[in-house]
Amino acid sequence: MQRTNRLRFFFGPATRGDTDSPVVHRHDDFELASEADLAHFDVETDSNGHHYAVRKDDTK
């Protein structure tokens, strides 16, 4: 704990922010591009509960 106390002395206490405030999602160009890329996949679950992505077949 001495090392932690020394770091706290130099850098100050860790800030945690307001944990009660809602998360703000920004719909920027990167997020829109990611959503477009992920739209080509379906999430499947096997009998053991493992999740994996399967590329959607566009020929259906």
C-alpha positions as CSV (number, residue, x, y, z in Angstrom):
1,M,0.0,0.0,0.0
2,Q,2.9,2.4,0.4
3,R,3.5,2.5,-3.3
4,T,-0.2,3.3,-3.9
5,N,-0.1,6.0,-1.2
6,R,3.0,7.6,-2.8
7,L,1.3,7.6,-6.3
8,R,-1.8,9.1,-4.8
9,F,0.3,11.9,-3.2
10,F,1.9,12.8,-6.6
11,F,-1.1,12.2,-8.9
12,G,-4.0,12.8,-6.6
13,P,-6.9,10.5,-5.9
14,A,-8.5,8.4,-8.7
15,T,-11.5,10.1,-10.1
16,R,-14.5,7.9,-10.7
17,G,-16.9,10.4,-12.3
18,D,-20.7,10.4,-11.7
19,T,-21.7,6.7,-11.7
20,D,-25.4,7.7,-11.7
21,S,-25.3,9.6,-14.9
22,P,-26.4,7.8,-18.1
23,V,-23.9,6.7,-20.7
24,V,-24.0,9.0,-23.7
25,H,-23.5,7.2,-27.0
26,R,-22.2,9.4,-29.8
27,H,-23.4,8.5,-33.2
28,D,-20.3,9.5,-35.1
29,D,-19.0,8.3,-38.5
30,F,-16.9,5.6,-36.9
31,E,-19.8,4.1,-35.0
32,L,-22.0,4.2,-38.1
33,A,-19.3,2.4,-40.1
34,S,-19.0,-0.2,-37.4
35,E,-22.7,-0.8,-37.3
36,A,-22.7,-1.2,-41.1
37,D,-19.9,-3.7,-41.0
38,L,-21.6,-5.7,-38.1
39,A,-24.9,-5.8,-39.9
40,H,-23.5,-8.6,-42.1
41,F,-23.3,-11.0,-39.2
42,D,-25.7,-13.0,-37.0
43,V,-24.8,-14.0,-33.5
44,E,-25.4,-17.7,-32.8
45,T,-25.2,-19.7,-29.6
46,D,-24.2,-23.3,-29.4
47,S,-25.5,-25.9,-26.9
48,N,-22.7,-25.1,-24.5
49,G,-23.7,-21.4,-24.4
50,H,-20.8,-20.1,-26.5
51,H,-21.5,-17.2,-28.7
52,Y,-20.1,-16.8,-32.2
53,A,-20.7,-14.7,-35.3
54,V,-21.9,-16.2,-38.6
55,R,-21.8,-14.2,-41.8
56,K,-25.2,-13.6,-43.3
57,D,-25.8,-15.2,-46.6
58,D,-26.9,-12.6,-49.1
59,T,-28.2,-15.1,-51.6
60,K,-31.2,-16.1,-49.6
